[in-house]
């Protein structure tokens, strides 16, 4: 019996090593074996990195050179270090990388670069220095020209270096660095909802859904939502709602004055920021209903998601009316289109807006409206109402008041 077990163990080891060899992977050193040059050197240079790497599952089977290459041999040739990409991860995790590329996380870098506002910011604020927008949007795939020392692997945004832990990425707290704050406080919404409260009380029972439960069912990395980041979809059967949405789409430069698609429409399509067919919307909605129905009845799930849709419709009435108020100021020559702007008002310029009324419009667009519909879908009534709906109403009142002031001043001149 012992001989059989020994032969089986040897065969298993040979099989594992054979698979690793076929993938071009190098075995990590064991205590009994000689350490690789990478490990021996970096134990002195970056001991924390080595400790993290060897504590993780990958550190048991791979060497640093698997992901970083072997061209770098000393402190003098650090520039030769290979920067990991999703292709690097796909050597072992082909299925998950394929799923990731079908979802919106893979397009995060593209969507950031598409924002006109980003062109006005210092690099440290919005560009590539990982202190502002890029620090979260680095989860997306990037062209080789944009690869820098950090944030090049995309997968390591959730499976952080150098343990690359699956357990860490399955914890909802792994999502909160990016999904919090001004324009998308999903973490705060979920954490203070009944779902989040139950999870904090019972973090291991599975009774409460986490971010991953709803947005990555069965570990699927193709993260996508029905409404998209900006709660915009095309087309709409409700005529009043569609008219309001056309107004919104014009204000973000996706449709021109005649209602025809612009170059930005192509960018929105490429970045999957909105669902552009009923089929695409219904596909994602069905996925969410299926997830909710594991704990709730299907009718309950449908009713709650429909209530979220209704919130968007009601907010869009106020939002579109505010846009028309500001657009009227441009049409009447009271506000002048800023140099270099193709559209006015242009909501994708964000806080680069040039008037108080437009600053309020920007806040409706990126903060208050976001919180209203996201609060609804994340089962957080306070965020939906007081941080969202109420703030939309307040800002709309200030926009009307400012427009009246500007018109009165214009008459004097």
DABELLIN-V540830 format. One record per backbone hydrogen bond with DSSP energy under -0.5 kcal/mol. NH is the residue of the N-H (numbers start at 0). CO is the residue of the C=O. E is the energy in kcal/mol with one decimal. If there is no record, write none. Layout:
BEGIN
nh=NH co=CO e=E
nh=NH co=CO e=E
END
This chain:
BEGIN
nh=4 co=0 e=-2.2
nh=5 co=1 e=-2.4
nh=6 co=2 e=-2.5
nh=7 co=3 e=-2.4
nh=8 co=4 e=-2.7
nh=9 co=5 e=-2.4
nh=10 co=6 e=-2.3
nh=11 co=7 e=-2.2
nh=12 co=8 e=-2.2
nh=13 co=9 e=-2.5
nh=14 co=10 e=-2.2
nh=15 co=11 e=-2.4
nh=16 co=12 e=-2.6
nh=17 co=13 e=-2.1
nh=18 co=14 e=-2.2
nh=19 co=15 e=-2.5
nh=20 co=16 e=-2.5
nh=21 co=17 e=-2.2
nh=22 co=18 e=-1.3
nh=23 co=20 e=-1.4
nh=24 co=19 e=-2.9
nh=39 co=35 e=-2.5
nh=40 co=36 e=-2.2
nh=41 co=37 e=-2.8
nh=42 co=38 e=-1.7
nh=43 co=40 e=-1.5
nh=44 co=40 e=-1.7
nh=45 co=41 e=-1.6
nh=49 co=45 e=-1.7
nh=50 co=46 e=-2.4
nh=51 co=47 e=-2.4
nh=52 co=48 e=-2.7
nh=53 co=49 e=-2.7
nh=54 co=50 e=-1.2
nh=55 co=51 e=-0.9
nh=55 co=52 e=-0.9
nh=58 co=52 e=-0.7
nh=59 co=56 e=-1.3
nh=60 co=56 e=-0.5
nh=60 co=57 e=-1.2
nh=61 co=57 e=-2.9
nh=65 co=62 e=-1.8
nh=66 co=62 e=-0.5
nh=66 co=63 e=-1.1
nh=67 co=63 e=-2.2
nh=68 co=64 e=-1.8
nh=72 co=70 e=-0.6
nh=76 co=73 e=-1.3
nh=77 co=74 e=-0.7
nh=79 co=76 e=-2.1
nh=80 co=77 e=-2.2
nh=81 co=67 e=-2.8
nh=83 co=81 e=-0.6
nh=87 co=84 e=-1.1
nh=88 co=84 e=-1.5
nh=89 co=85 e=-2.1
nh=90 co=86 e=-0.6
nh=90 co=87 e=-1.0
nh=91 co=88 e=-1.5
nh=92 co=88 e=-2.7
nh=96 co=92 e=-2.2
nh=97 co=93 e=-2.1
nh=98 co=94 e=-2.1
nh=99 co=95 e=-2.6
nh=100 co=96 e=-2.2
nh=101 co=97 e=-0.7
nh=101 co=98 e=-1.1
nh=102 co=98 e=-0.6
nh=102 co=99 e=-1.3
nh=103 co=222 e=-3.1
nh=105 co=99 e=-0.8
nh=106 co=103 e=-1.2
nh=107 co=104 e=-1.5
nh=110 co=106 e=-2.5
nh=111 co=107 e=-1.8
nh=112 co=108 e=-2.3
nh=113 co=109 e=-1.3
nh=114 co=111 e=-1.4
nh=116 co=347 e=-1.5
nh=117 co=114 e=-1.2
nh=118 co=115 e=-1.4
nh=119 co=116 e=-1.8
nh=120 co=117 e=-1.2
nh=124 co=121 e=-1.4
nh=125 co=121 e=-2.2
nh=126 co=121 e=-0.7
nh=126 co=122 e=-1.3
nh=128 co=122 e=-1.0
nh=132 co=124 e=-1.0
nh=134 co=131 e=-1.4
nh=135 co=131 e=-0.5
nh=135 co=132 e=-1.3
nh=136 co=132 e=-2.3
nh=137 co=133 e=-1.3
nh=138 co=135 e=-1.6
nh=139 co=136 e=-1.9
nh=140 co=105 e=-2.2
nh=145 co=142 e=-2.0
nh=146 co=143 e=-1.4
nh=154 co=152 e=-3.2
nh=156 co=153 e=-1.9
nh=157 co=154 e=-1.4
nh=158 co=154 e=-2.3
nh=159 co=157 e=-1.1
nh=162 co=159 e=-0.6
nh=163 co=159 e=-2.2
nh=168 co=164 e=-1.5
nh=169 co=165 e=-1.4
nh=170 co=166 e=-0.5
nh=170 co=167 e=-1.3
nh=173 co=170 e=-2.1
nh=174 co=171 e=-1.7
nh=175 co=172 e=-0.6
nh=177 co=174 e=-0.7
nh=178 co=174 e=-2.3
nh=179 co=177 e=-1.4
nh=185 co=183 e=-1.9
nh=186 co=178 e=-2.8
nh=188 co=184 e=-2.5
nh=189 co=185 e=-3.0
nh=190 co=186 e=-3.2
nh=191 co=187 e=-1.8
nh=192 co=189 e=-1.3
nh=193 co=378 e=-0.6
nh=195 co=189 e=-1.1
nh=196 co=192 e=-2.3
nh=197 co=193 e=-2.3
nh=198 co=194 e=-2.0
nh=199 co=195 e=-2.2
nh=200 co=196 e=-1.8
nh=201 co=197 e=-3.2
nh=204 co=201 e=-0.8
nh=205 co=201 e=-0.6
nh=213 co=209 e=-1.6
nh=214 co=210 e=-2.8
nh=215 co=211 e=-1.9
nh=218 co=215 e=-2.1
nh=219 co=216 e=-1.8
nh=222 co=220 e=-1.8
nh=229 co=272 e=-0.7
nh=230 co=227 e=-1.1
nh=231 co=226 e=-1.3
nh=233 co=274 e=-2.1
nh=238 co=236 e=-0.6
nh=241 co=237 e=-2.7
nh=242 co=238 e=-2.7
nh=243 co=239 e=-2.1
nh=244 co=240 e=-2.4
nh=245 co=241 e=-2.5
nh=246 co=242 e=-1.7
nh=247 co=243 e=-1.9
nh=248 co=244 e=-3.0
nh=249 co=245 e=-2.2
nh=250 co=246 e=-1.7
nh=251 co=247 e=-1.0
nh=252 co=249 e=-1.4
nh=253 co=248 e=-2.3
nh=254 co=248 e=-1.3
nh=255 co=259 e=-2.7
nh=258 co=255 e=-2.1
nh=261 co=253 e=-2.2
nh=263 co=252 e=-0.6
nh=264 co=261 e=-0.7
nh=265 co=261 e=-1.0
nh=266 co=262 e=-1.2
nh=267 co=263 e=-2.7
nh=268 co=264 e=-2.4
nh=269 co=265 e=-2.6
nh=270 co=266 e=-2.2
nh=271 co=267 e=-0.6
nh=271 co=268 e=-0.8
nh=272 co=267 e=-1.7
nh=273 co=267 e=-0.5
nh=274 co=231 e=-1.1
nh=275 co=273 e=-0.6
nh=280 co=276 e=-1.9
nh=281 co=277 e=-3.1
nh=282 co=278 e=-2.0
nh=283 co=279 e=-1.7
nh=284 co=280 e=-2.5
nh=285 co=281 e=-2.4
nh=286 co=282 e=-1.5
nh=287 co=283 e=-1.7
nh=288 co=284 e=-2.4
nh=289 co=285 e=-2.5
nh=290 co=286 e=-1.8
nh=291 co=287 e=-2.9
nh=292 co=288 e=-2.3
nh=293 co=290 e=-1.5
nh=294 co=291 e=-1.6
nh=295 co=291 e=-2.7
nh=300 co=296 e=-2.2
nh=301 co=297 e=-2.6
nh=302 co=298 e=-2.3
nh=303 co=299 e=-2.2
nh=304 co=300 e=-2.2
nh=305 co=301 e=-2.3
nh=306 co=302 e=-1.9
nh=307 co=303 e=-1.4
nh=308 co=304 e=-1.9
nh=309 co=305 e=-2.2
nh=310 co=306 e=-1.6
nh=311 co=307 e=-1.7
nh=312 co=308 e=-2.1
nh=313 co=309 e=-2.3
nh=314 co=310 e=-2.5
nh=315 co=311 e=-2.6
nh=316 co=312 e=-1.1
nh=317 co=313 e=-1.1
nh=318 co=314 e=-2.7
nh=319 co=315 e=-2.7
nh=320 co=316 e=-1.8
nh=321 co=317 e=-2.1
nh=322 co=318 e=-2.2
nh=323 co=319 e=-2.4
nh=324 co=320 e=-1.7
nh=325 co=321 e=-2.0
nh=326 co=322 e=-3.1
nh=327 co=323 e=-2.1
nh=328 co=324 e=-1.0
nh=329 co=325 e=-1.4
nh=330 co=326 e=-2.8
nh=331 co=327 e=-1.9
nh=332 co=329 e=-1.6
nh=333 co=328 e=-1.8
nh=334 co=328 e=-1.9
nh=340 co=337 e=-1.9
nh=346 co=250 e=-2.8
nh=346 co=344 e=-0.5
nh=348 co=345 e=-1.7
nh=349 co=346 e=-1.6
nh=351 co=348 e=-2.2
nh=352 co=349 e=-1.2
nh=358 co=354 e=-2.0
nh=359 co=355 e=-1.9
nh=360 co=356 e=-1.8
nh=361 co=357 e=-2.5
nh=362 co=358 e=-1.8
nh=363 co=359 e=-2.1
nh=364 co=360 e=-2.5
nh=365 co=361 e=-2.9
nh=366 co=362 e=-1.9
nh=367 co=362 e=-2.5
nh=368 co=363 e=-2.6
nh=370 co=366 e=-2.3
nh=371 co=367 e=-2.0
nh=372 co=368 e=-2.1
nh=373 co=369 e=-2.6
nh=374 co=370 e=-1.8
nh=375 co=371 e=-1.4
nh=376 co=372 e=-2.0
nh=377 co=373 e=-1.7
nh=378 co=375 e=-1.2
nh=379 co=374 e=-3.0
nh=380 co=378 e=-0.5
nh=383 co=379 e=-2.3
nh=384 co=380 e=-2.4
nh=385 co=381 e=-1.3
nh=386 co=381 e=-1.5
nh=387 co=382 e=-0.5
nh=388 co=383 e=-2.8
nh=389 co=384 e=-3.4
nh=391 co=387 e=-2.2
nh=392 co=388 e=-2.0
nh=393 co=389 e=-2.2
nh=394 co=390 e=-2.6
nh=395 co=391 e=-2.3
nh=396 co=392 e=-1.9
nh=397 co=393 e=-1.9
nh=398 co=394 e=-2.2
nh=399 co=395 e=-2.0
nh=400 co=396 e=-2.1
nh=401 co=397 e=-2.5
nh=402 co=398 e=-2.4
nh=403 co=399 e=-2.2
nh=404 co=400 e=-1.9
nh=405 co=401 e=-2.6
nh=406 co=402 e=-2.3
nh=407 co=403 e=-2.3
nh=408 co=404 e=-2.4
nh=409 co=405 e=-2.1
nh=410 co=406 e=-1.8
nh=411 co=407 e=-1.2
nh=412 co=408 e=-0.8
nh=412 co=409 e=-0.5
END
